[in-house]
Amino acid sequence: MTLTADPGLHESEWTQERRARSVEARRSWASDLPFERRPTPYNSDETTYPMRWARASVAYARTAVLLDAVLAAGVTFAVLSWSTGVTLATAAWAVVGAVAFVSFVAGAKGYQRSALGDGPREFQSVLRGTLHLAGALMVLGFLLKAPVPRSLVVVGVPVLAVLSWWVRHVHRRRLHRQRSQGQAMMRTVVVGDSASALRVTRNLGGATHHGYQIEGMCLPEAEPGGDVGGVPVLGAIADVVQVVADRAAEVVIVTGSSLSGDALRRLSWALGRAGAHLVVAPDIVEVASPRLTVRPTAGLSLLQVEIEAPRERLLAKSVMDRTISVLALLVAAPVILGAAAAVVLTSKGGAFYRQTRVGVDGRTFTMWKLRTMVADADRVRETLLDASDRDGLMFKMHADPRITPVGRFLRRFSIDELPQLLNIIKGDMSLVGPRPPLLEEVQAYPDAVRRRLRVRPGLTGLWQVSGRADLAWEESVRLDLRYVDNWSVTMDLMILWKTGRAVLSGSGAY
């Protein structure tokens, strides 16, 4: 173990920057060469190790461009052929449509590496690209009097948006399968105190689809060659830039309070020379965009946390809820009527079941469902509480004897929930949100769990598309609180998209 000071720094400066300990020869992070270039098994032979995201992202972006171009050309050609017939001009417009759509998505940063493969930005870019395309077509048609068929705006753009979202979803699922096999990952080094670093490594290690492959940790006082919680220790904090160079790491995540201020700034300079990205994991957890905003003020980067959702976003959610619910109810009415008839004909009791549930800010309302259980199910429930398959406050049974054969089918495909579209139209519920709890459940809530009641309960939610009733109570609450803290219209659209897949597969429904 060596401990040396950089002669270019005063003692107080290198102590603050380096935390007074290093294994490698100390180099200033502000120097032209903050690390030693030397070959290692990690940086000298890329063929020995799985393909990294730095290379895989190029192929991913090229494929995304190609798919968007083909979809835009195909939709444009199909819509124009239907309205004007197949001509040479139709083919030319298809090419123009492909170039325009790809350009608008690119302008919305839909092909940037930072937006690909993880998070909602990729899908948000596609949505913005289609909106810009629709706006451009309307400008051409209505302001410049160009012969733009209305069907291209009314039919073509919405179809293109849906198809592009679906194709991007399939494309991303393929990437996630690769990442589950160790491919297309970002080699990552975590820096900080042992507790914070271990928390970050465990969270990221349990979610490989995000693409972070944890190489190890750099800790203030730990000896290299050991491990913390099974995660290798690669060096001290002072050695992180050399570790990045030796390991060909792409990302350094700084957590805890071991590095801050000027030291963190100089580390960003050094990592830029080493070809790695710096990510700072703040101590605030489960809070993400759009609630977080960086405000450069007085030479500082202030992280502002949005306390309440702005009224415009609440209005947009309300309009979306009621519009989609009215349309869905019109389409689902024959299904609801048919299911109601099947319920009445196969078991005693009415077709519908009403129950008092707790809504936003603790207000109660009457929730409607198609009846899936025997008529005296509520009375029998008291005798089955000890047989619940769920931990925590929620009662669920895989083989609930109260469920009728028809009810089991309705539950598998969530048909019994369709009458709640009326609750959404009335304003009691939302399309997306935590499920509405029972009064007795709310009375037993700890203070933190009551945060679930800050938004309208939903027909579907984040935990419903993450395992449904198979999830543990604690995990369900964590996902609900994550939604309450970070919801957005885009997140709602993503959850609705995933709900369709969850319903069709029937996973976790009983």
N, C-alpha and C positions, 0 to 999 in steps of 0.2 A: 504494500500500500504506500503510495507516494502522496505527498502534500506539498505542492509548490505554488508559488504566486507568480502571476504574469507581471513582469517588470513594468509593463505599460499601464498598470492600474495601481491606484493607491490601495492600501490594505483594506480599508473600509469598503471600497468598491468591489474588490474581488470576493470579499467575504459575503457581501450581499448577493452578488451575482451567482457565485459558485457554491454557496452554503459551506465553504471552507473544507470541502473534501472532494477528492477525485482519485481515480485509479489510474487513468491514462495521464500522460504529460499534459499539463494544463495549457490550453490555448484560449485566447480571447475570442468570445463570440462576435465581437465587432471587427475582428481582423479579416484580411482578404482570404485567408485560408484557415478557418476555425476547426479543421480536422485534418488528419493525415490520410492521404489517398493510399490505400493498400488493398491488395486482392484478398478476398475471403471466399469461402464456398458459397456465400449468399449473393455476392455482387459480381462474381467473375464468370459464372456459368448459369445463365438463365434457364437453359434447357433442363437443368437438374430439378428445378422447382416449378410448381404450378404457375400458369400464366397469371401475371399480375393485372390489376385493374388499369394501370397506366397503358398497357397494350390492349387489353380487352375493351376498354372504353372507346377506342378508335373504331373497332369493328362494330361495337354496339351502336355508335352514333351513325355510322355509314348505313347500317341496316335500317335504322329508324328513318333516315332520309329517304332511302329507297322505298320502304313500305308506305310512307306518307305520300310520296310522289305517285306510286302506282295506284293507291287508293283514290287520291284526288283526280288523277287522270281517268280512272275507271268510273267514278261517280259522275264526273262532268260529262263523259262520253255517253253514259247510260241515260242521264236526265235529258241531255240535248237530243239524243237519238229518239227518245220517246216523244218529245215535243216538236222537233223540227225534222226528224229523219236523219239517216246516216249520209253525211256528205263530207267532203274534204275539209270544209270549214268546221264541222263537228270535231274531226280529229285534231285540227289546229287548236281549237278551243280547249280540248282535253289536255294538250301539252301546256297551254297557257295556264290552265287551272292547276296543273301539277306544280309548275314553277312558282305560281303565286302562293299556293298553300304552303309549300316548303319555305318560301321566303318569309311569310308571315310567322310561321312557327319558329324559324331561325331568329327573326326579330324579337320574338318573345322569349328568346334564350332556351328554346326547347331542345337544342342539340349540344348544349354546353355540358362538359364532363360533370360539373358539380350538380347538374340537375337530373342526371341520368341514373337509373338503376335503384334509386332510393328516395323516399319522400314524395310529397304531392306535386313538387314543382314541374316535373315532366308532364303530368296530366294538366296542370294549370296552363302550361305553355300551349298545349294542343287546344285547349278551350279558348284561350286568348287568340290563337292563330285563326280559328274558325270564325270567331266574332269579328276580327279584323277583315277577314275575307268577305263575310256577309256585308260589313260596312262598305268595303270597296265596291262590291257589286251594286249596292244600292246607290252609291254616289254615281257610278257609271250609268245606271239605268234611269235614275230620277233627276239627277242634276245635269248630267252631260248628254242625256237622251240617247245613250247607246242602246242597241237592240239586245238587252240582256233579258232572257226569259225569266219570268217570275218564278217558274218552277225550280230554277237553279238556286234561288234564294230560299224559297219556302220549303222545298224538298231536298235539294242537293246538299246544302250546307248542314242541316241537322243530321242527315244520313251520314255525311262525311265525318261529322264530329263523333257520332256514336261508333262508327266503324273504326275510326282512328283510335279512339279510347280502347276499344276491345282489342285491336291488334297490338297496341302498346302494352296492354295488360298481359297478353299472351307472350309477347317478347320479354317482358320483365319476369314473368313466371319462369321462363326458360333460363334467364340469368340467375334467378334465385335457386333453381335446381343445380346450376353449375357451382354456385357458392356453397351449397350444402355439401358439395364434393371437394371443396377447397380451391376451386378455380375462381379466377376473376376477383381476387381479394386484394385489399390494400394492407400491406404489411404495416403494423401499427406498434408504436412504443408508447407506453403510458408513463407519465412523469408526475410525481407527487408523493405525499405521505402514504404509508402502507395501507391505511384504512380507506382513504379516498381512491387510491389507485386500484385496490382490490375490488371496490364497489363498481368502478367503471369497467374493469376487465370482465367481471362476472355478468354484468348487464349486456355488454357487447358480445361476449362469448356465447350467450344464450340466444342470440338473434343474428345468426350468420348471414341472413338475407341483407343486412345493412352493409356487409362487405368489409368489416374490420377484422383482420386476422392478427390477433394479439401475439407479438413476438416475445414480449416480456415487459418488465418495468425498470425504471430508474428511480431509485429512492434516495433520500437525503443521507442516511447513515448505514444503509444495508451493504453487506459484503457481496460482490458478484459471485456467481457460481451457486448461490443458494436459491431459495424460492420462498414466496409468500402465498399461502393458500394454494399451492400447486402451480403458481405462475412464476416463471424464472425471473431472477433478478439479474439484469444485464450490466449494471453499473450504477454509479452514483449520478446524481442530477448533473454534476459538472461534466459527465462523460456522454450525455445524451446525443450530442451532435456526432461524436465519433461512433457511437453505437448505431446511429441512423446510417452513416456512411458504410460501416462494416456490414450491416444487415440489409442494405438497400431498402430501407423502410420508406414508405410513402407518406405516412401520417404520424405526427406526434401529438398526443392528447395530454394536455396539462390540466391537472385537477388539484383540489386542495389549495393551501396557501403557501406552499413551498417556493413558488415562483410568482413574482408580480412586478408591476412597475417597469423600471428600466431594464431589469434582468429579462423580463418576458419580451420586451421590445428587442433587445439584442439577440435573444434566442431566435426570434422570427427572422432576423437578418442572417444568422448562421444557417438556419434550416433552408432559407432560400438558396444559399450556395450549395447546400447538400442535396437539393432537389426534393425536399419534403414539405408537406403542408402542416401548418400549426393550427390545432383545434383546442380551444379553451372550454373545458366543461365547468360551468358555474355551479356553485353549491345549491342553487335553486333547482329542484327536480320536478319532472313531469309538467314543465311549462315550456311551450314552444311557440313558434310563429303561428298565428299572427299577433300573439300577446307580447312578444319580445321585440323591442326596437332599440338599435344602437344609436345613441345621440352623442355625436362628437361635440364636446363642450370644454372650453378652457384647456385644451390639450389633453383632455381625458376622453375615454370611450365609456359613456354612461349607458348602462343596460336598463332601459325603462320597461317595466312590466305593466301591461294594460290591466286595470282593475275590473272594469265592466265592459262588455261588448258595446260598440257604438250602435246608436239607434238605427243607422242605415243597414247594418248587418242583421239586426233583429227584424227589421222590416222585410229585408230580402228573404230571410228564412221563413217568415210568416206567409209571404206571397207564394213562395215555392211550395210550402206545406199544403196550402189550400188549393192551389192550382193542380198539383199532382194528385192530391187526394180526390178531388172532384172527378178528374179524368179516370183515375184508377177505379173509383166507385162505379162509374158508368160501365167500364169494361168488366168489372168483377161482379156486377149485380146478378147476372145469370148463374154464376158459380155460387154466390151466397144463397140464392133462392134454392138451387138444386141441393146444396149441402143442408140447408134448413129442412127441406122435405125429407132427406135421408135420415136426419136426426130424429124427427118426429115419428117417422114410420118404423124405426128400429129400436126405440126405447121410450119409456114413459117420461113425460115432462115436456116443457116447451122447447122451441128450437133455439132460443137465445138465452144467454146467461148474463145477468147483471151483477156487478160487484162494486162496492165502494173502494176506491183507490185514492192514494195521496198524490197530488199534483204539485205544480210549481209553488214554492214558498209555503208548503204544507196545506194548501187548499185541497179539499176533497172533491171528488166528482164520481159520477157513475160510469164505469167502463163496460162496454158491450163486447160480448164474444159469442160465437156459436157454442152451444152446449156440447161438451165432449165427455161428460161424466154422468153417472147415474144421478137421479133427481135429488137424493139426500146426501150428496157428496160432502157438503160443508160439515154436516153432523158427523159423518164417518171420519173426517180428517183428524179430529181430535184423538181418535184411537190409533192413528198411524204415525203420529209425530215422531215416535222413537225409531221408526223404520225408514226415516228420510235418508236418501243417498247423498244429500248435500250437507256440507258443514256450514257453520254460520247460521244466519237467520232465515235463509230461504228453504222452503220445504219442496222437495222433489223426490220422486221414486221412479226408477227404471220400470218396474212392474207394478204400477199403481193399480190396485184392483177396482178402483172407482171408474176407470176410463173404459168407455164402451168401444166395441170393435170399430164402429164408424168414427168415433172420436179419436181413436189412435191414428187412423188414416188422416183425419183432418189436422191433427197436431204435427204429423210427420212433415207435411207440406205447408204448415202455418196457415191453412185455410180458415181455421177457427178465429184467427186474429183479424180477418178482413173487416168485420163490422166496426172495428176501431177507426176506420177511415171517417166514420161519422163523428167520433170524438175529436179527430184532428180538424175537421171542418168547423166544428163548434169552438175550437180553440182550447179544449181541455188538454190535448196532447199534440205532439209534433211527429213528423215522420221519423226523425232520428233523435234519440236521447236515451237516458237511463229508463229501464222498465218501471212502470208505476208500482210502487210498493203497497202492501197492505198496511192498515192502521197499526196493527200490533207489531209489525216489523219496524215501522218508523219510531214507535215508542221505545224500542230497544236499541235504536241507533246510538253509537258513540257520537260525540260532537263532530268529528271529522267526516263521518259518513253522511251526516245531514247536509253536507255540501251537495250531494246528489240532487237535492230538492231546489237548487238554484235555477234550474232550467226545466222547461216542460218535459214530462216523460215522453218516451218515444215508442213508436210501433216496432222499431228495430234500434240497435245501438252497437257500440264498439265491441262489447263482450259477446253480443249475439253473432257477430261475424268472426269471432276468435275462439269458438268452441262451444257457444251456447251453454246448455245446462251441464256440459262436461267440466266446466271450469270450477275451480274452488271458489268459495265465497270471497276470500280475500283478494283473489285475482280479479273476480268480477267487479268488486268495489274499486280496485285500483284502475281498471279500465274505464269504469264510469266516471271516476274523478278526473282521469286524464281527459275524457271528452268534455266534461263541464269546464275545465280550465282552458281548453284549446280549441273548442269547436269553431268551425267556419262553414260557410256554404259549400266550399270545395270538399271539405271533409265529409259533410253530409252526403254529397253526391257519390263520393268514394264508398261510403258505408252502404248506401242504397245499391250500388253496383255489386258489392261483395255479398249483400244480403241475398240477391237472386241466386248466386252460386251456393250459398249455405242452405237455402231452402230446397233447391233442387237435389242437393246431395243428402239432405235429411240428417246430417251429422249433428249430434248433440240435442236432437229433438225428442222429447218423451214427456 
